[in-house]
């Protein structure tokens, strides 16, 4: 979904009362501004209604079509998101970020061929656009084109060296490819930039599990549980807690062996 869309006409808009205020409030620009405020507050149905009111006043406002598409995307109503992105594209067909947003929707709808076609157009139009490159990397990684995804993510890092999104995506890809050393290195880079990045600890826990380093598994997963606060991660949190519970006897035994070994040395 395309981000950070803002009409210059909205910058200093103030809604007032009285006749003049009513005139200001009844414009596409004012309804767009109201929709943005409602969306920022998490009131998505109300934001949708505001954007649609603005669209009634200006049926050719591409930015409103985009924002309606974004809201449908957030609501996981992907077919409606597709419809609105395509309407916006008829008005501004050379917008790379919009093409990338449409590609992501098509992918979620199972139209991988169409998704790849739209994404190719997006990165051709805007080869230096971080959003387009990152979205394309996600799509190609999902399609199994790992090397192409890696190339795109490395380009993202050239554009924004301190952004952890591309770094973590690289860690995931290398982990999927079985290159645990590279995956660990990218996770470490993520944590250097953001020590609160819970998913980096989660992936490091997976790497340690593959390497059969159970003490490190416990350490990483405990750190993940400490940092993960999203209610959307409830299922993952439950799985990690169950794994740690299963590991507890083994960790206790290992600790006893370590203590015994220390005593014997003395």
KESE-381824 format. One record per residue: x, y, z of N, C-alpha, C, O in turn. Coordinates in steps of 0.2 Angstrom, whole numbers, padded with zeros to 4 digits, always signed. Example, Ala and Ser with C-alpha at 12.3 -4.5 7.8 and 13.67 -1.06 7.14 Angstrom:
2
+0066-0028+0039+0062-0022+0039+0066-0016+0039+0071-0017+0042
+0064-0011+0035+0068-0005+0036+0064+0000+0039+0067+0006+0040
This chain:
266
+0004-0006+0000+0000+0000+0000+0004+0006+0000+0009+0007+0004
+0002+0011-0004+0006+0017-0004+0006+0021+0002+0001+0022+0005
+0012+0024+0004+0012+0027+0011+0013+0035+0010+0016+0037+0004
+0012+0038+0015+0014+0045+0015+0011+0049+0009+0015+0054+0007
+0005+0048+0008+0002+0052+0002-0002+0058+0006-0006+0057+0010
+0000+0064+0004-0003+0070+0007-0003+0075+0001+0001+0077-0002
-0009+0078+0001-0011+0083-0004-0008+0090-0001-0010+0092+0005
-0004+0094-0005-0002+0101-0002-0008+0105+0000-0007+0109+0004
-0014+0104-0003-0020+0108-0001-0022+0106+0006-0026+0110+0009
-0020+0101+0009-0022+0099+0016-0018+0102+0021-0020+0102+0027
-0012+0105+0019-0007+0106+0024-0009+0111+0030-0008+0110+0036
-0013+0116+0028-0015+0121+0033-0022+0122+0033-0025+0127+0035
-0026+0116+0032-0033+0116+0032-0036+0116+0039-0034+0112+0043
-0040+0121+0041-0043+0121+0047-0051+0122+0046-0053+0126+0043
-0054+0117+0049-0061+0117+0049-0064+0122+0054-0063+0121+0060
-0069+0126+0052-0072+0131+0056-0079+0130+0056-0082+0127+0052
-0083+0134+0060-0090+0134+0060-0093+0140+0056-0089+0144+0054
-0099+0140+0055-0102+0145+0051-0102+0144+0044-0100+0139+0042
-0105+0149+0040-0106+0148+0033-0099+0146+0029-0098+0142+0025
-0094+0151+0031-0087+0150+0028-0084+0143+0030-0082+0139+0026
-0085+0141+0036-0083+0134+0038-0086+0129+0035-0083+0124+0033
-0092+0129+0034-0096+0124+0030-0094+0123+0023-0093+0118+0020
-0092+0129+0020-0089+0129+0013-0083+0125+0013-0081+0121+0008
-0078+0127+0018-0072+0124+0018-0072+0116+0019-0069+0112+0017
-0077+0114+0024-0078+0107+0026-0081+0103+0020-0079+0097+0020
-0084+0106+0015-0087+0103+0010-0083+0103+0004-0086+0104-0002
-0077+0101+0004-0073+0100-0002-0069+0093-0001-0069+0090+0004
-0067+0091-0007-0063+0085-0007-0057+0085-0003-0055+0080+0001
-0054+0091-0003-0048+0092+0001-0049+0091+0009-0045+0088+0012
-0054+0094+0011-0056+0094+0018-0058+0087+0020-0056+0085+0026
-0062+0083+0016-0064+0077+0018-0058+0072+0018-0057+0067+0022
-0053+0073+0013-0047+0069+0013-0043+0070+0020-0040+0066+0023
-0042+0077+0022-0039+0078+0028-0042+0075+0034-0039+0072+0038
-0049+0075+0034-0052+0072+0040-0051+0065+0040-0050+0061+0045
-0051+0062+0034-0050+0054+0033-0043+0052+0036-0043+0047+0039
-0038+0056+0034-0031+0055+0036-0031+0055+0044-0028+0051+0047
-0034+0060+0047-0034+0061+0054-0038+0054+0057-0035+0052+0062
-0043+0052+0055-0047+0047+0057-0043+0040+0056-0043+0036+0061
-0040+0040+0051-0036+0034+0049-0030+0033+0054-0028+0028+0057
-0027+0039+0056-0021+0039+0060-0023+0037+0067-0019+0035+0071
-0030+0039+0069-0032+0037+0075-0035+0030+0076-0038+0028+0081
-0034+0026+0070-0036+0019+0070-0044+0018+0069-0046+0013+0069
-0047+0024+0067-0054+0023+0066-0056+0022+0058-0057+0027+0054
-0054+0016+0056-0054+0015+0049-0061+0015+0046-0061+0018+0040
-0067+0013+0049-0073+0014+0045-0075+0021+0044-0078+0023+0039
-0074+0025+0049-0075+0032+0049-0071+0036+0044-0073+0040+0040
-0064+0034+0044-0060+0036+0039-0062+0034+0032-0062+0039+0027
-0064+0028+0031-0067+0026+0024-0073+0030+0022-0073+0033+0016
-0077+0032+0027-0083+0036+0025-0081+0043+0023-0084+0046+0018
-0076+0046+0026-0074+0052+0025-0070+0053+0018-0072+0057+0014
-0066+0048+0016-0063+0047+0010-0068+0047+0004-0068+0050-0001
-0073+0043+0005-0079+0042+0000-0083+0048-0001-0085+0049-0006
-0084+0052+0005-0087+0058+0004-0083+0063+0000-0086+0066-0005
-0076+0063+0001-0072+0067-0003-0072+0065-0011-0072+0069-0015
-0073+0058-0012-0073+0056-0019-0079+0058-0022-0079+0059-0028
-0085+0058-0018-0091+0061-0021-0090+0068-0024-0093+0070-0029
-0086+0072-0021-0085+0079-0023-0080+0079-0028-0080+0084-0032
-0076+0075-0029-0070+0075-0034-0069+0068-0036-0064+0065-0033
-0073+0065-0041-0072+0058-0043-0066+0057-0047-0064+0051-0048
-0062+0062-0048-0055+0061-0052-0049+0062-0047-0044+0062-0049
-0050+0061-0040-0045+0062-0036-0041+0056-0035-0044+0051-0031
-0036+0055-0038-0032+0048-0037-0030+0047-0030-0030+0041-0028
-0028+0052-0027-0025+0051-0020-0030+0048-0015-0029+0044-0011
-0037+0050-0016-0042+0047-0012-0043+0040-0014-0044+0036-0010
-0043+0038-0020-0044+0031-0022-0038+0027-0019-0039+0022-0017
-0032+0030-0019-0026+0026-0016-0028+0025-0008-0026+0020-0006
-0030+0030-0005-0031+0030+0002-0036+0025+0004-0036+0021+0009
-0042+0025+0000-0047+0020+0001-0044+0013-0001-0046+0008+0003
-0040+0012-0006-0037+0006-0007-0032+0004-0001-0032-0002+0001
-0029+0008+0002-0025+0007+0008-0029+0004+0014-0027+0000+0017
-0035+0008+0015-0039+0005+0020-0042-0002+0019-0042-0006+0024
-0044-0003+0013-0046-0010+0012-0040-0015+0012-0042-0020+0015
-0034-0013+0011-0029-0017+0012-0028-0019+0019-0027-0025+0021
-0028-0014+0023-0027-0015+0031-0033-0019+0033-0032-0023+0038
-0039-0018+0030-0045-0022+0033-0045-0029+0029-0049-0033+0031
-0039-0031+0025-0039-0037+0022-0044-0039+0017-0046-0044+0016
-0047-0033+0014-0052-0034+0009-0048-0032+0002-0049-0027-0001
-0045-0037+0000-0040-0036-0005-0043-0035-0012-0040-0031-0016
-0048-0038-0013-0052-0037-0020-0054-0029-0020-0053-0026-0026
-0057-0027-0015-0059-0020-0015-0052-0015-0015-0053-0010-0019
-0047-0017-0012-0041-0013-0013-0038-0013-0020-0036-0008-0022
-0039-0019-0023-0037-0019-0030-0041-0015-0035-0038-0011-0039
-0047-0015-0034-0052-0010-0038-0050-0003-0037-0050+0000-0042
-0049-0001-0031-0047+0006-0030-0040+0008-0032-0039+0014-0035
-0035+0004-0031-0029+0005-0034-0029+0005-0042-0026+0010-0045
-0033+0001-0045-0033+0001-0052-0037+0008-0055-0035+0010-0060
-0042+0010-0051-0045+0016-0053-0040+0022-0052-0040+0027-0056
-0036+0022-0047-0031+0027-0046-0026+0027-0052-0023+0032-0054
-0024+0021-0054-0019+0020-0059-0021+0023-0066-0017+0025-0070
-0028+0023-0067-0031+0026-0073-0029+0033-0073-0029+0036-0079
-0029+0036-0068-0028+0043-0067-0020+0045-0067-0018+0050-0070
-0016+0041-0064-0009+0042-0063-0005+0035-0065-0003+0032-0060
-0005+0033-0071-0002+0027-0073+0005+0026-0072+0008+0020-0072
+0009+0031-0071+0016+0031-0070+0019+0031-0063+0024+0033-0062
+0014+0030-0058+0016+0030-0051+0019+0023-0049+0015+0019-0048
+0025+0023-0048+0029+0017-0046+0026+0014-0039+0025+0008-0039
+0025+0018-0034+0023+0015-0028+0016+0013-0028+0014+0008-0025
+0012+0016-0032+0005+0013-0033+0005+0006-0037+0001+0002-0035
+0009+0006-0042+0010-0001-0045+0013-0006-0041+0010-0012-0041
+0017-0004-0036+0020-0009-0031+0014-0011-0026+0014-0017-0025
+0010-0006-0024+0005-0008-0020+0000-0013-0023-0003-0018-0020
-0002-0011-0029-0006-0016-0033-0003-0023-0034-0007-0028-0033
+0003-0023-0035+0007-0030-0035+0006-0034-0029+0005-0040-0029
+0007-0030-0023+0006-0034-0017-0001-0037-0016-0002-0042-0014
-0006-0033-0018-0013-0035-0018-0014-0041-0022-0017-0046-0020
-0012-0041-0028-0012-0046-0033-0009-0053-0030-0012-0058-0031
-0003-0052-0027+0000-0058-0024-0004-0061-0019-0005-0067-0019
-0007-0057-0015-0012-0059-0009-0018-0063-0012-0021-0067-0009
-0020-0060-0018-0026-0063-0021-0024-0070-0025-0028-0073-0028
-0018-0071-0025-0016-0077-0029-0014-0076-0036-0012-0081-0040
-0014-0070-0038-0012-0069-0045-0005-0067-0046-0003-0061-0046
+0000-0072-0045+0007-0071-0045+0010-0068-0051+0014-0064-0051
+0007-0070-0057+0009-0068-0063+0008-0060-0064+0012-0056-0066
+0002-0058-0062+0000-0051-0063+0004-0047-0058+0006-0041-0059
+0005-0050-0052+0009-0046-0047+0016-0045-0049+0019-0039-0049
+0019-0050-0052+0026-0049-0055+0026-0044-0061+0031-0040-0061
+0021-0044-0065+0021-0039-0070+0020-0032-0068+0024-0028-0070
+0016-0031-0063+0015-0024-0060+0022-0022-0056+0023-0016-0057
+0025-0027-0053+0031-0025-0049+0036-0023-0054+0040-0019-0053
+0037-0027-0059+0042-0025-0064+0041-0018-0067+0046-0015-0068
+0035-0016-0068+0034-0009-0071+0036-0004-0065+0039+0001-0067
+0034-0006-0059+0036-0001-0053+0043+0000-0053+0045+0006-0052
+0047-0005-0053+0055-0004-0052+0058-0001-0058+0063+0002-0058
+0055-0002-0064+0057+0001-0070+0056+0008-0070+0060+0012-0072
+0050+0010-0067+0048+0017-0067+0052+0021-0061+0054+0027-0062
+0053+0018-0056+0057+0021-0050+0062+0016-0047+0061+0013-0042
+0068+0015-0051+0073+0011-0049+0077+0013-0042+0080+0009-0039
+0076+0019-0040+0079+0021-0034+0074+0022-0028+0075+0025-0023
+0068+0020-0029+0063+0021-0024+0063+0015-0019+0062+0009-0021
+0064+0017-0013+0065+0012-0008+0059+0007-0007+0059+0001-0006
+0053+0010-0007+0047+0007-0006+0046+0002-0011+0044-0004-0010
+0047+0004-0017+0046-0001-0023+0051-0007-0023+0049-0012-0024
+0057-0005-0021+0063-0010-0021+0061-0015-0015+0062-0021-0016
+0059-0013-0010+0058-0017-0004+0052-0022-0005+0052-0028-0004
+0047-0019-0008+0041-0022-0010+0042-0028-0015+0040-0033-0015
+0046-0026-0020+0048-0031-0025+0052-0036-0022+0051-0042-0024
+0057-0035-0018+0061-0040-0014+0056-0045-0011+0057-0051-0011
+0051-0042-0007+0047-0047-0004+0043-0052-0008+0042-0058-0007
+0041-0049-0014+0037-0052-0019+0041-0058-0022+0039-0064-0023
+0047-0056-0024+0052-0061-0027+0054-0066-0023+0055-0072-0025
+0055-0064-0016+0057-0069-0011+0052-0074-0010+0053-0080-0010
+0046-0072-0010+0040-0076-0009+0039-0081-0015+0037-0087-0015
+0041-0079-0021+0041-0083-0027+0047-0087-0028+0047-0091-0033
+0051-0087-0023+0057-0091-0024+0063-0089-0027+0068-0092-0028
+0063-0082-0030+0068-0079-0033+0073-0076-0028+0073-0070-0028
+0076-0080-0024+0080-0077-0019+0086-0073-0021+0087-0067-0018
+0089-0074-0026+0095-0070-0028+0093-0063-0030+0096-0058-0029
+0087-0063-0034+0085-0057-0036+0082-0053-0030+0084-0046-0030
+0079-0056-0025+0077-0052-0019+0083-0050-0015+0083-0044-0013
+0088-0054-0015+0094-0051-0011+0097-0045-0015+0099-0040-0011
+0097-0045-0021+0100-0039-0025+0096-0033-0024+0099-0028-0023
+0089-0034-0024+0085-0028-0022+0086-0026-0015+0086-0019-0014
+0086-0030-0010+0087-0028-0003+0094-0025-0002+0094-0020+0002
+0099-0027-0006+0106-0024-0005+0105-0017-0008+0109-0012-0005
+0101-0016-0013+0100-0009-0016+0096-0005-0011+0098+0001-0010
+0092-0008-0007+0088-0004-0002+0093-0002+0004+0092+0004+0006
+0098-0006+0005+0102-0004+0011+0107+0002+0008+0109+0006+0012
+0109+0002+0002+0113+0007-0001+0109+0014+0000+0112+0019+0001
+0102+0014-0001+0098+0020-0001+0097+0022+0006+0097+0028+0008
+0096+0017+0011+0094+0018+0018+0098+0013+0022+0096+0008+0024
+0104+0015+0024+0109+0010+0027+0107+0009+0034+0108+0003+0037
+0103+0013+0037+0101+0012+0044+0094+0009+0045+0091+0009+0051
+0091+0007+0040+0084+0004+0040+0085-0003+0041+0088-0007+0038
+0081-0005+0046+0082-0012+0048+0077-0017+0044+0078-0023+0045
+0073-0014+0041+0068-0019+0037+0072-0023+0032+0071-0029+0032
+0076-0020+0028+0079-0023+0023+0084-0028+0026+0085-0034+0023
+0088-0026+0031+0093-0030+0034+0089-0037+0037+0092-0042+0036
+0084-0036+0040+0080-0042+0043+0078-0046+0037+0078-0052+0038
+0075-0043+0032+0073-0047+0026+0079-0051+0023+0078-0057+0022
+0085-0049+0023+0090-0052+0021+0092-0058+0026+0094-0064+0023
+0091-0057+0032+0093-0062+0037+0088-0068+0036+0090-0074+0036
+0081-0066+0035+0076-0071+0033+0078-0076+0027+0077-0082+0027
+0080-0072+0022+0081-0076+0016+0087-0080+0016+0087-0086+0014
+0093-0078+0019+0099-0082+0020+0097-0088+0025+0100-0093+0024
+0093-0087+0030+0091-0092+0034+0087-0098+0030+0088-0104+0031
+0082-0095+0026+0079-0100+0022+0083-0104+0017+0082-0110+0015
+0089-0100+0015+0093-0104+0010+0098-0108+0014+0102-0112+0011
+0098-0108+0021+0102-0113+0025+0109-0110+0026+0113-0113+0029
+0110-0103+0025+0116-0100+0026+0116-0097+0033+0114-0091+0033
+0117-0101+0038+0115-0098+0045+0120-0093+0047+0118-0088+0051
+0126-0093+0045+0131-0088+0046+0129-0081+0044+0129-0076+0047
+0127-0081+0037+0125-0074+0035+0119-0072+0038+0118-0066+0040
+0114-0077+0040+0108-0075+0043+0109-0072+0050+0106-0067+0052
+0114-0075+0053+0116-0072+0060+0119-0066+0060+0118-0061+0064
+0123-0065+0055+0127-0058+0054+0122-0052+0053+0122-0047+0055
+0117-0054+0048+0112-0049+0047+0107-0047+0053+0105-0042+0054
+0106-0053+0057+0102-0051+0063+0106-0047+0068+0103-0043+0071
+0113-0048+0068+0117-0044+0073+0117-0037+0071+0117-0033+0075
+0117-0036+0064+0117-0029+0062+0110-0026+0063+0110-0020+0065
+0105-0029+0063+0098-0027+0065+0098-0025+0072+0096-0019+0074
+0101-0029+0076+0101-0027+0084+0106-0022+0085+0105-0018+0090
+0111-0021+0081+0115-0015+0083+0112-0009+0082+0113-0004+0085
+0107-0009+0077+0103-0003+0075+0097-0002+0079+0095+0004+0081
+0094-0008+0081+0088-0008+0085+0088-0013+0090+0086-0019+0088
+0091-0012+0096+0091-0018+0101+0084-0021+0103+0084-0026+0107
+0079-0017+0102+0072-0019+0104+0069-0023+0098+0063-0024+0098
+0072-0025+0093+0070-0029+0087+0068-0036+0089+0073-0040+0089
+0062-0037+0091+0060-0044+0094+0061-0049+0089+0063-0055+0091
+0060-0048+0082+0060-0053+0077+0067-0056+0076+0068-0061+0074
+0072-0051+0077+0079-0053+0076+0081-0058+0081+0084-0063+0080
+0078-0057+0087+0080-0062+0093+0076-0069+0091+0079-0074+0092
+0070-0068+0088+0066-0074+0086+0070-0078+0081+0071-0084+0082
+0073-0075+0076+0077-0078+0071+0083-0081+0073+0085-0087+0072
+0086-0077+0078+0093-0080+0081+0091-0086+0085+0095-0091+0085
+0085-0086+0088+0083-0092+0092+0083-0098+0087+0084-0104+0089
+0080-0097+0081+0079-0102+0076+0086-0105+0074+0087-0111+0073
+0090-0100+0073+0097-0102+0071+0101-0106+0076+0104-0111+0074
+0100-0104+0082+0103-0108+0088+0100-0115+0088+0103-0120+0090
+0093-0115+0087+0090-0122+0087+0093-0127+0082+0094-0132+0083
+0094-0124+0076+0097-0128+0070+0104-0130+0072+0106-0135+0070
+0108-0126+0076+0114-0127+0078+0115-0132+0084+0120-0133+0086
+0109-0133+0087+0108-0137+0093+0112-0134+0099+0114-0137+0103
+0112-0127+0099+0114-0124+0105+0108-0122+0109+0106-0116+0109
+0106-0126+0114+0100-0125+0117+0100-0119+0122+0095-0116+0124
+0106-0118+0125+0107-0112+0130+0105-0106+0126+0102-0101+0129
+0108-0105+0120+0107-0099+0116+0100-0099+0113+0097-0093+0113
+0097-0105+0112+0090-0105+0110+0086-0102+0116+0082-0097+0114
+0087-0104+0122+0083-0101+0127+0084-0094+0128+0079-0090+0130
+0090-0092+0128+0092-0085+0129+0089-0080+0124+0086-0075+0125
+0089-0082+0117+0086-0078+0112+0078-0078+0112+0075-0073+0112
+0075-0084+0114+0068-0084+0114+0065-0081+0120+0060-0078+0120
+0069-0081+0126+0067-0077+0132+0067-0070+0130+0063-0066+0132
+0072-0067+0126+0073-0060+0125+0067-0059+0120+0064-0053+0120
+0065-0063+0115+0060-0062+0111+0053-0061+0115+0049-0056+0114
+0052-0065+0120+0046-0065+0124+0046-0058+0128+0040-0056+0129
+0051-0056+0130+0052-0050+0134+0050-0044+0129+0047-0039+0132
+0052-0044+0123+0051-0038+0119+0044-0038+0115+0041-0033+0113
+0042-0044+0113+0036-0045+0109+0029-0043+0113+0028-0046+0118
+0026-0038+0110+0020-0035+0114+0014-0035+0109+0008-0034+0111
+0015-0037+0103+0009-0037+0098+0004-0042+0100+0006-0048+0100
-0002-0040+0100-0008-0045+0101-0008-0050+0095-0011-0056+0096
-0006-0048+0089-0006-0052+0083-0001-0058+0083-0001-0062+0079
+0004-0057+0088+0009-0062+0089+0007-0068+0094+0011-0072+0096
+0001-0068+0096-0001-0072+0102+0000-0080+0100+0003-0083+0105
-0001-0082+0094+0000-0089+0092+0008-0090+0092+0010-0096+0095
+0012-0086+0090+0019-0087+0090+0022-0087+0097+0026-0091+0099
+0019-0082+0101+0021-0082+0108+0020-0089+0111+0024-0091+0115
+0014-0091+0110+0012-0098+0113+0017-0103+0111+0019-0108+0115
+0019-0104+0105+0023-0109+0102+0030-0108+0106+0033-0113+0107
+0033-0102+0106+0039-0101+0109+0039-0103+0117+0044-0106+0119
+0034-0101+0120+0033-0103+0127+0033-0111+0128+0036-0114+0132
+0029-0114+0123+0029-0122+0124+0036-0125+0122+0038-0129+0126
+0040-0122+0118+0046-0124+0116+0051-0123+0122+0055-0128+0124
+0051-0118+0125+0055-0116+0131+0053-0121+0137+0058-0124+0140
+0047-0123+0138+0045-0127+0143+0048-0134+0141+0050-0138+0146
+0048-0136+0135+0050-0143+0133+0058-0143+0134+0061-0148+0136
+0061-0137+0133+0068-0137+0134+0071-0137+0141+0077-0138+0143
+0066-0135+0146+0068-0134+0153+0072-0140+0156+0077-0139+0159
+0069-0146+0155+0073-0151+0158+0080-0152+0156+0085-0154+0159
+0081-0151+0149+0087-0152+0146+0092-0147+0148+0098-0148+0149
+0090-0141+0149+0094-0135+0151+0096-0136+0159+0102-0135+0160
+0091-0139+0163+0093-0140+0170+0098-0146+0170+0103-0145+0174
+0098-0151+0166+0103-0156+0166+0110-0154+0164+0115-0155+0167
+0110-0149+0159+0116-0146+0156+0119-0142+0161+0125-0142+0162
+0115-0138+0165+0118-0134+0170+0121-0138+0176+0126-0136+0178
+0118-0144+0178+0121-0148+0183+0127-0151+0181+0132-0152+0184
+0127-0153+0174+0134-0156+0172+0139-0151+0172+0145-0153+0173
+0137-0145+0170+0142-0139+0170+0145-0138+0177+0151-0137+0178
+0141-0138+0182+0143-0137+0189+0147-0143+0191+0152-0142+0195
+0145-0149+0189+0149-0155+0191+0156-0155+0188+0161-0156+0191
+0157-0153+0182+0163-0152+0179+0167-0147+0182+0174-0148+0182
+0165-0141+0184+0168-0136+0188+0171-0139+0194+0177-0137+0196
+0167-0143+0198+0169-0145+0204+0175-0150+0203+0180-0150+0207
+0174-0155+0198+0180-0159+0197+0186-0156+0195+0191-0159+0197
+0186-0151+0192+0192-0147+0190+0196-0145+0196+0202-0144+0197
+0191-0143+0201+0194-0140+0208+0196-0146+0212+0199-0145+0218
